[in-house]
Structure formats: C-alpha cells, structure tokens
Amino acid sequence: MSSTLPQALTDAELDRLEELLDSPAFGGESMTLDALQGFICAVASAPEPILPSDWMPIALGAKTHFETEAEAQAFMEPFAALAGLGLLNVSITAAARQGGPNGTLRGTVVGIRLVAGLFAAMLGLVLAMATGREHLLPLLIALAASVLVAPWSADANFPFQYHRTVHLRIYLPTLVSVVRLGTAFAAYWLYNQPLGYQLSGLAAGVFAAILSRKIVQHHYPTKLVFDPKLARELIRLGWPAAALEFIVVAYMRLSYFFLHGAGPEAQGEYAAAERLIMPLMAIAAALLSSSLPTLAELAAEGKFGELRRLYRRGVTRMVVVIVPILAAACFAMPWLLRRFLPEYARAVWPFRILAGAAFFMFLNQISAAFVVALGRFRTIMTIAIVNLVVYLVLATQLIPRYAATGAAASTTIMEGINSLMQVFVVFHLLRTAEADRPQAPSSST
C-alpha cells in the first residue's frame, strides 16, 4: 500500500512564508524562517502529538498586536464606564425636567466625572498591576488618559445633543478623522506597536475635546458652575445608571477573560468578530443618544400614549432595516476576512453568531432609551444584573467547550433573553404610567 508524503515547500512558498512571519501583525515576536523550520522538526519528533493550537502561539509570538490591544481595552473599559457614573442619561433626563442644560448642570456633571474618572483610572491601573498585567501598563495608561479627556468632550456635545442641533458641528467628525488618520500613519512609520496606535487615538481625542469646547462656546456660551447640592442629587439619581453601565461593559468584556485559557488564537478570533460588529453597535448607540432628549421631554409632559406608539414604530422600523443589513454582512464577511485578514478567517462563525446578538442589542438599545426616559434607572440596573447572571451561567458552560464560538453564543443567547425582558418592561411601565396619570377635570356647563 502506497502513501503520499507531504511535499516540500517551493522557493516561492518559502519566500511568501518569510514575508508573513515578518509582517507587522506579529510585531517582531514570531520566529524567523530558519528558527521555525527547526522548531517544526522538533514538534514532529515529539513522542506525543502536539496540537497546532499549542505550538502555533509559540512560533508566531505569544500575542499579536490585535490581541494585546483588545486585552488592554477589555480590561480598562469597565473602569471607563464606571467613570461616567451614568451621568449622560441622568443629565438628559434632568435637563428635560428643568427646561434645558444650563451652566450649573453642565459644570456639575463635568466636575463629578473628572473626579470619578481620576478615581476609576487609578483603580484600573492598580488592579492591573495586582493581577499580573504589567506588560499592558503602557497601553492602560494611554487608555486611562482617554478617560480623563472624555468629560470635556461629553460636556461639549451635551447642548447639541439635547437641542437636536448636532448638524451645527457636522464638520467636527471629519476633522477628527483626519487627525486620527494622520497620527495613525505616523504610528505606523515611527512606532508600529499597539501603544503607538493607542496614542494616535488619544491625540485625536484631545484634539476633538479642544475643538468641541470652542464650538460649544460659540453656539451655547455659558459659564460652567459646580453646585455641590446638585452633585449629591445627580449622584443619588445616577448610581443605578453607573452600576448598569459597569455591569453591561463587564459582561461584554468577560468573554476575553473566559477565553484566556483557550489561548491567543481563540482570543484573536473573538476580537476580530467583535471588532467587525462594533460599527453596527456604534449606530445603535447613536440612535439611543439622539432619541433620548425627545423621549425624556415626552415623559416629562406625561405623553405616555405617544411614547407607546413611538416604541412600536421604532421596533418595526428596526426590524425592517437591520435584518437585511445583518443578513448581507453574514454572507459577505467570509470573503472579506479571507481577502483582508486571512489569519482571522476562522472568525466567520463567531461573527455570524454575534450578528444575531447585534439584532437583539439594537432592540435593547431602543427599549433602554424608553426606560431611561421614564427615569427608571433601578429597573434597568436590575435587568442588567439578571443579564450578568445569565451570561456567567452560559459562558462557564459554552466557552470552555467551544472557545470563540461559545463566547459569541453566550452573548447572543443572553441578549435574546434580555430583549424579552426589556420589551415586557417597556410596555408594562408605559401602561402603568398612563393609567396612573392624573386625569384633567371635566368642565361642566
């Protein structure tokens, strides 16, 4: 019986392999071609078979740039959410009740967020060192600096968001994108490392904050004033929203910690799939932030019947628009990955599963906007805690068995359950609020 032996690589194939090993994706951490040949000979001569998932991370470097940056962001994002203290949604609701965002409200929010940001950034860095993540410290410091810039950008955007006049600063994203692109090219040529690209993002964030301050002072000139009494009231109202944001980011990022034992390849697959789905989530977040002022005003005026009609219409339109987009993305993504990111081609199925999660997340963003507009922050926090428990149960069962695919499935199932809860809660809250609304006295002739 004859068997076909593997054929040696041609000179052209060896040259191509050498180019791949020298590519920026591995950041100089992969073996050279000569070292790889010797290493593979040793692997083939081992007394017991060694799986590719065990020896490939050693040959290609412990972590690629993609995974290192994703790990740092996954670690710091819960602290960035904590730094916000849920004040974005609370401040919009407060502004709707008092007729608009005045200088006292804005100044108080900025002051609270700066103090909270400093505390959250320091807490994140300390915990990173305490948990053996010293290798991520430069990246985490850059991310912590971004946390301290965020309050100024958020305040500069607040009046435009509330008054629905974002078109007055429509040119800002273009200018920021130019700076981001320019600094990214500079990072590529001067310091092609994750820290270089993170500093590029920080530079663009600082530029955006400075330019935003000038724009908001031109259109909505006011003096920012910090009011301690108002600060205490906002914190009292906002802590459930802060807990909500922290919990949401935490369970969104827990996948990376559960995938730690599956190796860098699985982490990279999930990171690639998640990055591909992020643009859709950015659109969902934009819809939430743009609709919240209108919803908060309607809630303050007691127009709960109108809110119920808007909710039904929003859900219907979301299904009509998002489902075709997600379906097209599921078909197109395999080709895009093979063409532009062949090393992450195995992220196709995690992406397809996360596309289902994206549908539920869109629905949940719409539902959350209505719950927040009604001022029911503790209700939405309770839902988030239930989501966290459900996710932990799913992740501990699915991720050890199915790695990146299991992480995507855990998120999707949890978001589906979340959708059922939130839809029920929204209809219940609106129906109850309308029933409890005082009726206008009837006039008699």
Number of C-alpha atoms within 10 A of each C-alpha: 2 4 5 5 6 6 6 8 10 9 9 9 11 13 13 12 15 16 13 14 22 17 12 15 19 19 18 15 18 23 18 16 18 9 11 17 12 11 16 14 10 10 16 12 11 10 7 8 9 12 9 11 13 12 13 15 16 16 19 19 17 16 21 21 19 18 22 21 21 20 22 21 18 20 24 25 20 21 25 26 22 24 27 26 27 24 22 19 23 23 23 25 25 20 20 23 15 11 9 17 22 16 16 17 22 23 20 21 29 23 19 21 26 19 13 21 27 17 14 24 23 15 14 21 22 14 12 19 13 10 8 9 16 14 12 20 16 16 22 25 20 17 23 24 17 22 26 21 19 22 24 21 20 20 21 23 19 20 21 19 19 23 13 14 13 16 10 12 14 10 10 15 11 10 15 20 14 12 19 22 15 14 21 22 16 15 19 16 10 10 13 17 18 23 22 21 21 23 22 22 22 21 18 22 21 19 17 23 22 14 16 20 16 12 17 19 12 10 13 14 11 14 12 16 16 18 15 12 9 14 18 13 10 21 18 10 21 23 19 20 27 24 21 25 22 24 20 18 19 19 21 17 19 18 26 24 13 19 23 15 13 19 15 22 24 24 27 26 25 31 25 24 28 19 13 18 19 12 11 19 17 11 11 20 16 12 15 21 18 17 17 24 24 19 26 27 19 18 24 18 11 16 16 22 15 13 22 18 10 14 21 11 11 14 16 12 11 15 14 10 10 15 15 11 12 19 13 11 17 18 12 12 19 20 13 14 19 14 11 10 14 13 15 19 19 21 25 24 20 22 28 23 21 28 25 21 22 25 22 22 22 24 24 22 20 24 24 22 24 27 24 22 26 23 21 16 23 18 17 21 21 14 15 20 16 15 21 19 13 19 24 18 13 18 26 15 14 19 21 15 13 16 25 30 24 23 31 27 25 25 24 22 19 22 24 18 14 20 21 13 16 22 17 11 19 21 18 12 18 22 14 12 17 16 11 9 11 9 8 6 6 6 5 4 3
